[in-house]
Amino acid sequence: MKLRLWMVAAALLLVAVAFSAWQQRSGLEAPPVQPIVLAVAADCDSARAACLAQGEGLEVELRLGPPVVSLTPFDIALRRVDGVLGESAVVEVQFVMPGMGMGINRYRLAQVADGLWRGRAILPVCTSSRVDWIAALDIRDGPHRWTAALPFTSD
């Protein structure tokens, strides 16, 4: 009797594992959330002044530094201007240089007050002496996701 129960349990476990593998391969897991891309002014330089990013359901300002100098820690501040972000919202900024591999430079900001997130970052040195960067903003709050590309220049 015990052997039969163990065989049934093992068979059920095997079916559950096979179903899980099939589900992952067939793409039946929850679809990824399509982000809303926030619009940013073309003349934005978030290392010189706060830049506004706005779109469906959210408006935020990003401010870097000042100053923003390679290999020197600088402040990051994101302020919610309009819209709602919950206590569990995740705010991350990744620094990328167009057309140049600069490694992974991703920082998670901490909520310090209602509508305000802060962090510190360090930019790597570009061996080509370029100073043009993009602050790739990623905000996730429950089923919602927003992204923005905010240009800036380092000193």
C-alpha positions in Angstrom: 0.0 0.0 0.0 2.8 2.4 0.9 4.7 1.6 -2.3 1.6 2.3 -4.3 1.2 5.8 -2.6 4.8 6.6 -3.3 4.4 5.6 -6.9 1.3 7.8 -7.3 3.1 10.8 -5.6 6.1 10.3 -7.8 3.9 10.2 -11.0 2.1 13.4 -9.9 5.4 15.1 -9.3 6.6 14.0 -12.7 3.5 15.3 -14.4 3.8 18.7 -12.6 7.4 19.1 -13.6 6.6 18.2 -17.2 3.7 20.6 -17.3 5.8 23.4 -15.9 8.5 22.8 -18.5 5.9 22.7 -21.3 4.3 25.9 -20.0 7.6 27.7 -20.1 8.6 26.5 -23.5 5.2 27.3 -25.0 5.1 30.8 -23.7 2.0 30.4 -21.6 3.6 32.2 -18.6 2.4 35.8 -18.0 3.3 38.1 -20.9 5.9 40.7 -20.1 4.5 44.2 -19.3 4.8 46.5 -22.3 6.4 49.7 -21.0 5.0 53.1 -21.6 7.8 55.3 -23.1 7.9 58.7 -21.5 8.7 61.7 -23.8 11.7 63.8 -23.0 12.6 67.2 -24.6 15.4 66.9 -27.2 17.5 69.6 -25.4 17.4 67.9 -22.1 20.6 67.5 -20.2 19.8 66.0 -16.8 23.3 66.8 -15.5 22.8 70.5 -16.0 19.1 70.9 -14.9 16.2 68.6 -13.9 14.7 67.0 -17.0 11.0 66.3 -17.4 9.8 62.9 -18.7 6.1 62.6 -19.3 3.6 60.2 -20.7 0.5 58.2 -20.1 -0.1 58.1 -16.4 3.2 59.6 -15.1 5.3 62.7 -15.1 8.7 62.7 -13.4 11.9 64.9 -13.2 15.4 63.4 -13.2 18.4 65.3 -11.9 22.0 64.1 -11.9 24.7 65.6 -9.8 25.8 68.3 -10.3 28.5 67.8 -11.2 28.7 64.5 -13.1 32.3 63.5 -13.5 33.7 60.1 -14.5 35.0 58.0 -11.5 33.5 60.5 -9.0 30.3 59.6 -7.0 27.3 61.9 -7.9 23.7 62.1 -6.7 20.6 61.0 -8.6 17.2 62.4 -7.8 13.9 61.4 -9.3 10.8 63.4 -8.3 7.3 62.4 -9.3 5.6 65.5 -10.7 2.2 63.9 -11.6 0.7 60.5 -11.5 0.8 57.8 -8.9 3.6 55.5 -7.8 3.0 53.2 -4.9 5.3 52.3 -2.0 6.5 49.2 -3.9 7.5 51.1 -7.0 11.0 50.2 -8.3 13.0 53.0 -9.9 16.3 52.2 -11.7 18.6 54.2 -13.8 21.2 52.7 -16.2 23.9 54.8 -17.8 24.7 54.0 -21.4 26.8 55.7 -24.1 25.3 55.5 -27.6 27.3 53.1 -29.8 29.8 52.3 -27.1 30.0 49.3 -24.7 30.5 50.8 -21.3 29.5 47.8 -19.2 26.6 47.5 -16.8 26.0 50.7 -14.9 22.6 50.2 -13.4 21.5 51.8 -10.1 18.4 51.3 -8.0 17.1 54.4 -6.3 15.6 54.4 -2.8 12.3 56.1 -2.0 13.2 58.7 0.6 9.8 60.6 0.7 6.5 60.5 -1.0 7.2 61.0 -4.6 11.0 61.3 -4.2 13.7 58.7 -4.9 17.5 59.2 -4.5 20.7 57.3 -5.2 24.4 57.7 -5.9 26.3 56.5 -8.9 29.7 56.5 -10.5 30.3 56.7 -14.3 33.2 54.8 -15.9 35.8 56.6 -17.9 35.4 56.6 -21.7 38.8 55.9 -23.3 37.6 57.9 -26.4 37.1 61.0 -24.2 33.4 61.1 -25.1 31.0 62.8 -22.6 27.6 62.0 -24.2 25.5 59.7 -22.1 21.9 58.4 -21.8 20.2 57.9 -18.4 17.9 55.0 -19.2 15.1 55.3 -16.7 13.0 52.2 -15.8 10.1 52.5 -13.4 8.0 49.5 -12.4 4.9 49.7 -10.1 2.8 46.5 -10.0 1.5 45.8 -13.5 2.7 49.2 -14.8 6.1 50.0 -16.3 7.5 53.2 -17.7 10.8 53.9 -19.5 12.6 57.1 -20.6 15.9 57.9 -22.2 17.3 61.2 -20.8 20.5 62.5 -22.4 23.2 64.2 -20.4 26.8 65.2 -20.6 29.5 64.5 -18.1 32.2 67.0 -17.1 
